[in-house]
Amino acid sequence: MEAPGSGIHQAMGLVNLVADEWFEPFREDQARQDADRDGCNARAEVLIAEAIEPPTIGARCALIGGMWWSMYDEAPVSAASALDVDHTVPRAEAWDSGRRDSLRRHRLLVCGALRSAGWYAELKVAAEDSSWRADVMAASPDGARRMAWEAQLSPITDEDIRARTARYRAEGIPVCWISPHKRPPTWIDVVPAVRVRAPEEPGELWVVDDGLAGFDYRTGNWVFREEELERFVRWVLLGQLISAKSLPRYQRVTPRVDDEVWWFRRDRWWTSAQSVRAQSEHEQMRQRQERAKQEREARQKERDAAAARRRQRLQELKERRRAEEARRRRVEEEKTHRARMEQLLHEREEQRRLLEEQRAREAAERAEKAGRALEAARAWWLRVSPAQRAELFAVVADRAWREEKLRVEIPVEPRMHESFACGVPLYSRGRFHSLYGIVRPCPDLVSLSPQLEFQRVLVRNAQEAQELQEAMSKRARITHFGLPDHEQLPLC
């Protein structure tokens, strides 16, 4: 019996690749799938490649503008929606043959890398219970170890690929998933997986450009590593690379691509045991630093708390001193205030006494002046007899009617008015009861009645007018009636 991976097994594997390979039937919508996950389906990518004037690529690969040449109409077309993509062979055949060629190429590529590492490789190996079916099954030269290699071209969910990996693990078979797409699949860190990049120039080799990393202890980050596919496979088979999980703190990776910083999140890597230890040691160092930092912060917090307590005690002491000082000042201010209030009360009492004395003197003076004024007024009016008074009132009333057509009200008992220098005011009768004039104000009291200057003054004769004129200003209106000084006796 030949060992697994011998020539006959290899030949059978290549035959099985053609005979046993199963593909899902072609569907029309498959021609519009985005196989490389760059956001544009096959139809859009053909239209972009065949445009004679490149269109603008908008959101979700919407084609805006552009110009194409229709070989059927032999005319330019400016609307992408008016075009369809035809094939020189049926699209179902193109779909199947394209997928077959791509999958076959990647499987053979993995087989070559495995055999270069000295292991046996067999294509399309299935479990006895059909729970799994490996694209390529690698076996060590002694047959003691096996490892599955899966070239995953079609879309698959994280749950499905995790379940398929678990079925391999249940039988003790490690697995590595390989994606050839330009964009890394979502499951690249869900299961042990890498992404490979095809050669761009003749003579170049396939390269693993994602899923492989080394841990930089100095920066504390995982760093992307690129390596030739054959060397990567050899290292994995020799156990120099293992699939390891990234600790939560180190899952974020920021590589620089074309002078731009990209952001990735990786939960799992193919890496060396040394990088795993470096990550663990860095995490332990970080935790020690974190604990040391927490201890420093705790000590600093305790020092701050002690300082705060000291400041609080000092502040309370200052507050007590300020309160005592304020209380002392308040007592002194109250004493000073009481003394000042007593002084003010005494001063006010003294002022009140002086004011009362002044008012008493002024009242006495006013009373004395009033008495003198009353004596002067009395003497002034005693210079004329009652008959002369009546005569004067009659003359005034006659003149008021004769010259001004005013009827003057003659009081029955004439009363002297202090506001008019003890003269007698006369008022007009009728609708307008207005002041007509002042009869015989006392010259000695004119200075006490300044309003006389604006009133009509009525006296008996020129002598009285002269006396009033000397006591009043030149603006005073004084009218005398030329009556004699002595009383005229009636003729018998």
C-alpha positions in Angstrom: 0.0 0.0 0.0 1.3 3.4 -0.9 1.4 6.2 1.6 -1.2 9.0 1.3 0.0 11.6 -1.1 1.9 9.1 -3.3 1.8 9.3 -7.1 -1.2 7.2 -7.5 -3.1 9.1 -4.9 -2.0 12.4 -6.6 -3.3 11.1 -9.9 -6.5 10.0 -8.4 -6.9 13.3 -6.7 -6.5 15.1 -10.0 -9.1 12.8 -11.6 -11.4 13.3 -8.7 -11.0 17.0 -9.0 -12.7 16.7 -12.4 -15.0 13.8 -11.9 -16.3 14.4 -8.3 -16.3 18.1 -8.1 -19.8 19.5 -7.5 -21.0 23.0 -8.4 -24.3 24.6 -7.8 -26.4 25.2 -11.0 -26.1 28.5 -12.7 -28.6 31.3 -12.0 -29.1 34.5 -13.9 -28.4 36.6 -10.8 -25.0 34.9 -10.3 -23.6 36.8 -13.2 -24.3 40.0 -11.3 -22.6 38.9 -8.1 -19.7 40.9 -6.6 -17.2 38.0 -6.5 -14.2 40.1 -5.3 -16.3 42.2 -2.9 -15.1 45.5 -4.3 -18.7 46.9 -4.4 -19.2 46.4 -8.1 -20.8 43.3 -9.7 -19.6 41.6 -12.9 -21.8 43.6 -15.2 -20.6 46.9 -13.7 -17.0 45.9 -13.9 -17.3 44.9 -17.6 -19.0 48.3 -18.3 -16.2 50.2 -16.5 -13.6 48.2 -18.4 -15.2 48.6 -21.9 -16.2 52.3 -21.6 -14.7 54.6 -24.2 -15.3 57.5 -21.8 -15.0 56.3 -18.2 -18.1 56.9 -16.1 -18.1 58.3 -12.6 -18.6 55.6 -10.0 -21.1 56.6 -7.3 -22.5 55.0 -4.2 -23.1 51.2 -4.5 -21.2 51.3 -7.8 -23.8 53.4 -9.6 -22.4 54.4 -13.0 -22.9 58.1 -13.7 -22.2 59.4 -17.2 -19.7 57.7 -19.5 -19.9 56.5 -23.1 -19.9 53.0 -24.7 -19.8 51.7 -28.3 -22.6 49.2 -29.2 -21.3 46.6 -31.6 -24.8 45.7 -32.6 -26.0 49.2 -33.4 -22.6 50.6 -34.3 -23.4 53.8 -32.4 -22.3 55.3 -29.1 -24.5 54.8 -26.0 -24.4 57.2 -23.1 -26.7 55.4 -20.7 -25.4 52.4 -18.8 -28.9 51.2 -18.1 -29.5 50.8 -21.8 -26.6 48.2 -22.1 -26.4 44.6 -21.3 -23.3 42.3 -21.2 -23.4 39.4 -23.6 -21.0 36.4 -23.9 -19.6 34.6 -26.8 -20.5 31.4 -24.9 -23.5 30.7 -22.8 -23.3 32.5 -19.4 -24.0 29.3 -17.5 -21.0 27.6 -19.1 -18.9 30.7 -18.5 -19.9 30.8 -14.9 -19.2 27.1 -14.3 -15.9 27.1 -16.2 -14.7 30.3 -14.5 -15.4 29.0 -11.0 -14.0 25.6 -11.9 -10.8 27.1 -13.2 -10.3 29.4 -10.2 -11.0 26.8 -7.6 -8.9 24.2 -9.4 -6.0 26.7 -9.7 -6.1 27.5 -6.0 -6.4 23.9 -5.0 -3.4 22.9 -7.1 -1.5 26.0 -5.8 -2.0 24.7 -2.2 -1.1 21.2 -3.2 2.2 22.5 -4.7 3.0 24.4 -1.6 2.3 21.3 0.6 4.4 19.0 -1.5 7.2 21.6 -1.5 7.2 21.4 2.3 7.6 17.6 2.1 4.0 16.6 3.0 1.5 14.6 1.0 -1.5 16.4 -0.5 -4.8 14.9 -1.6 -7.7 16.7 -3.2 -11.4 16.5 -2.3 -11.1 14.3 0.8 -14.4 13.7 2.6 -15.1 12.3 6.1 -16.6 8.9 6.5 -19.8 10.3 7.7 -19.7 13.1 5.1 -19.7 15.7 7.9 -16.8 17.6 6.1 -15.1 17.6 2.8 -11.7 19.2 2.5 -10.5 20.9 -0.7 -7.0 19.7 0.1 -6.0 17.3 2.8 -2.3 17.4 3.9 -0.6 14.4 5.6 2.8 14.3 7.2 5.4 12.0 5.8 4.9 9.5 8.7 1.1 9.7 8.3 0.7 10.7 12.0 -0.6 14.2 11.3 -3.3 15.6 9.0 -4.3 19.2 8.2 -7.2 20.5 6.0 -6.7 23.4 3.7 -9.8 25.1 2.3 -9.8 27.6 -0.7 -13.0 29.5 0.0 -14.1 31.5 -3.1 -17.8 31.7 -2.7 -19.5 33.8 0.0 -20.1 32.1 3.4 -21.4 33.4 6.7 -19.4 33.5 9.9 -21.7 31.0 11.5 -21.3 28.5 8.6 -17.5 28.7 8.5 -17.3 28.4 12.3 -19.5 25.3 12.2 -17.4 23.7 9.4 -14.2 24.4 11.4 -15.8 22.9 14.5 -16.5 19.7 12.6 -12.8 19.4 11.6 -11.7 20.2 15.2 -14.1 17.4 16.5 -11.9 14.9 14.6 -8.6 16.5 15.7 -7.9 18.0 12.3 -6.6 21.5 12.2 -7.7 23.6 9.2 -6.6 26.8 7.4 -9.0 28.7 5.2 -7.6 30.7 2.2 -9.3 33.6 0.5 -8.0 35.0 -2.8 -10.3 38.0 -2.8 -9.0 41.6 -2.9 -10.9 42.5 0.2 -10.5 40.5 3.4 -13.5 38.4 4.2 -15.5 39.0 7.4 -14.5 35.5 8.6 -10.7 36.0 8.3 -10.4 36.4 12.1 -13.3 34.1 13.0 -11.4 30.9 12.0 -7.8 30.2 11.2 -7.5 31.9 7.8 -5.3 34.0 5.5 -5.8 36.0 2.4 -3.5 35.5 -0.6 -2.5 37.9 -3.3 -1.9 36.7 -6.9 1.4 37.5 -8.7 1.2 40.7 -10.7 4.4 40.1 -12.8 5.8 36.9 -14.4 8.2 35.2 -12.0 6.5 36.5 -8.9 5.0 34.1 -6.3 1.7 34.0 -4.4 1.9 36.0 -1.2 0.0 35.8 2.1 -0.9 39.5 2.8 -3.5 39.2 5.5 -4.1 36.9 8.5 -0.3 36.6 9.2 1.2 38.9 11.8 3.9 39.4 14.4 3.6 41.0 17.8 5.8 44.1 18.3 6.6 44.2 22.0 8.0 47.7 21.8 4.9 49.3 20.5 2.5 46.7 22.0 0.7 46.1 18.6 0.2 43.3 16.1 1.9 44.1 12.8 0.8 42.7 9.4 3.4 40.4 7.9 3.6 39.4 4.2 5.2 36.1 3.2 5.4 33.8 0.2 2.6 31.2 0.3 5.0 28.2 0.1 7.0 29.5 3.0 3.9 30.2 5.0 2.6 26.7 4.4 5.9 25.2 5.4 6.0 27.2 8.6 2.5 26.1 9.5 3.2 22.4 8.8 6.4 22.6 10.9 4.5 24.2 13.8 6.5 27.4 13.5 3.2 29.3 12.9 0.1 28.7 15.0 -3.4 30.2 14.9 -3.7 32.3 18.0 -6.3 34.7 19.4 -5.6 38.3 19.8 -6.2 39.6 23.3 -9.0 42.2 23.4 -6.7 45.1 24.0 -4.6 44.3 20.9 -7.3 43.5 18.4 -7.1 47.0 16.8 -4.5 47.2 14.0 -3.6 50.3 12.1 -1.3 49.6 9.2 -0.1 52.4 6.8 -1.0 51.8 3.2 0.1 54.3 0.6 0.8 56.9 3.2 -2.7 56.4 4.6 -3.5 54.9 8.0 -6.1 52.1 7.8 -8.1 50.7 10.6 -8.7 46.9 11.1 -9.9 44.7 13.9 -8.5 41.2 14.1 -9.5 38.6 16.7 -7.2 35.9 15.4 -3.8 35.6 13.6 -1.4 33.1 12.2 1.7 33.9 14.2 4.7 32.4 15.9 4.8 31.1 19.5 7.3 33.8 20.2 4.7 36.5 19.2 2.1 34.8 21.4 4.5 34.8 24.3 5.4 38.5 23.5 1.7 39.4 23.5 1.2 37.5 26.8 4.3 39.1 28.3 3.3 42.5 27.1 -0.2 42.1 28.6 1.4 41.0 31.9 3.7 44.0 31.7 0.7 46.2 30.9 -1.3 44.7 33.8 1.7 45.2 36.1 2.0 48.8 34.9 -1.7 49.2 35.3 -1.6 47.9 38.8 1.4 50.0 39.6 -0.4 53.0 38.1 -3.5 52.2 40.1 -1.3 51.8 43.2 0.4 55.1 42.5 -3.0 56.7 41.9 -4.3 55.2 45.1 -1.3 56.5 47.0 -1.6 59.8 45.3 -5.3 59.8 46.1 -4.5 59.0 49.7 -1.9 61.8 49.8 -4.4 64.1 48.2 -7.1 63.1 50.7 -4.6 63.6 53.6 -3.7 67.0 52.2 -7.4 67.8 51.7 -8.0 66.8 55.4 -5.1 69.1 56.5 -6.5 71.9 54.3 -9.9 71.2 55.8 -8.6 71.4 59.4 -6.7 74.6 58.5 -9.7 76.0 56.9 -11.9 75.1 59.9 -9.3 76.7 62.2 -9.3 79.8 60.0 -13.0 79.8 60.0 -13.1 79.6 63.8 -10.6 82.4 64.1 -12.5 84.5 61.6 -15.7 83.8 63.4 -14.1 84.8 66.8 -12.7 87.9 65.2 -16.0 88.7 63.7 -17.8 88.2 67.0 -15.2 90.4 68.7 -15.6 93.1 66.1 -19.4 92.8 66.3 -19.3 93.3 70.1 -17.0 96.3 69.7 -19.2 97.6 66.9 -22.3 97.2 69.1 -20.7 99.1 71.9 -19.6 101.8 69.5 -23.1 101.8 68.0 -24.8 102.1 71.4 -22.4 104.9 72.4 -23.0 106.7 69.1 -26.8 106.2 69.4 -26.8 107.6 72.9 -24.8 110.5 71.6 -27.2 111.0 68.8 -30.2 110.8 71.1 -28.5 113.3 73.4 -27.8 115.6 70.4 -31.3 115.2 69.1 -32.7 115.9 72.5 -30.5 119.0 72.7 -31.6 120.0 69.2 -35.2 119.5 70.1 -34.8 121.6 73.2 -33.0 124.3 71.3 -35.6 124.1 68.5 -38.4 124.4 71.1 -36.7 127.4 72.7 -36.2 129.0 69.3 -39.8 128.3 68.4 -40.9 129.7 71.7 -38.8 132.9 71.0 -40.1 133.1 67.5 -43.7 132.6 68.7 -43.1 135.3 71.3 -41.6 137.6 68.7 -44.5 136.9 66.4 -46.9 137.5 69.2 -45.1 140.7 70.0 -45.0 141.7 66.3 -48.6 140.8 66.0 -49.4 142.8 69.1 -47.4 145.8 67.7 -49.1 145.3 64.3 -52.4 145.1 65.9 -51.7 148.3 67.9 -50.4 150.0 64.7 -53.5 148.9 62.7 -55.7 149.9 65.5 -54.1 153.3 65.7 -54.2 153.6 61.9 -58.0 152.9 61.8 -58.7 155.1 64.8 -57.5 158.0 62.6 -60.9 157.8 60.9 -64.3 157.8 62.4 -66.9 155.2 61.6 -68.6 157.8 59.5 -65.5 158.5 57.5 -65.1 154.7 57.0 -68.6 154.5 55.7 -68.0 157.5 53.5 -64.9 155.9 52.0 -66.7 152.6 51.3 -69.5 154.5 49.7 -67.1 156.4 47.5 -65.3 153.3 46.4 -68.6 151.5 45.5 -69.8 154.5 43.6 -66.7 154.8 41.6 -66.6 151.1 40.8 -70.1 151.3 39.4 -69.6 154.5 37.6 -66.3 153.7 36.0 -66.2 149.9 35.7 -69.9 149.0 36.0 -69.0 146.7 38.9 -71.0 146.3 42.0 -68.8 146.1 45.0 -70.0 144.3 48.1 -69.6 146.6 51.2 -69.3 144.5 54.4 -71.7 145.3 57.1 -68.9 144.9 59.7 -65.6 145.6 57.9 -62.8 143.3 59.2 -59.1 143.9 58.9 -57.1 141.2 57.1 -53.6 140.4 58.2 -52.6 139.3 54.7 -53.3 142.7 53.4 -51.5 144.8 56.1 -54.7 145.0 58.1 -56.6 146.6 55.2 -60.2 145.6 54.4 -60.6 143.6 51.2 -63.6 144.4 49.0 -65.1 141.9 46.5 -67.3 142.4 43.5 -70.8 141.1 43.5 -72.4 138.9 40.9 -71.2 135.9 38.9 -67.5 136.6 39.2 -66.8 137.1 42.9 -63.3 138.6 42.6 -61.1 140.8 44.7 -61.6 144.5 43.8 -59.2 146.3 46.1 -57.8 146.7 49.6 -59.1 149.7 51.6 -56.7 151.5 53.9 -53.9 149.0 54.5 -51.6 150.1 57.4 -48.3 151.6 56.1 -46.4 150.2 59.1 -47.5 146.6 58.1 -46.9 146.9 54.4 -43.5 145.1 54.6 -45.4 142.0 56.1 -47.7 141.9 53.1 -45.7 141.9 49.8 -48.8 140.8 47.8 -50.2 144.3 48.2 -48.0 145.4 45.3 -50.2 143.4 43.0 -53.5 144.7 44.4 -55.5 147.9 44.1 -55.0 150.0 47.2 -57.9 152.5 48.1 -57.3 155.3 50.6 -59.2 158.5 51.5 -56.8 161.2 50.5 -53.3 162.2 49.2 -51.9 162.2 52.8 -52.7 158.5 53.2 -51.5 157.8 49.7 -48.2 159.5 50.4 -47.7 157.4 53.6 -48.4 154.1 51.7 -46.2 155.2 48.8 -43.3 155.6 51.1 -43.8 152.1 52.5 -44.5 150.4 49.1 -42.6 150.2 45.8 -43.2 152.4 42.8 -45.2 149.6 41.2 -48.0 149.9 43.8 -51.4 151.0 42.5 -52.7 153.5 45.1 -55.9 155.3 44.5 -57.1 158.1 46.8 -60.5 159.9 46.6 -59.5 163.3 48.0 -61.7 163.0 51.1 -60.9 165.5 53.9 -58.9 164.5 57.0 -61.6 165.6 59.4 -65.2 164.5 59.6 -67.7 166.9 57.9 -70.6 168.0 60.0 -74.0 168.1 58.3 -75.5 171.6 57.6 -78.6 172.5 59.7 
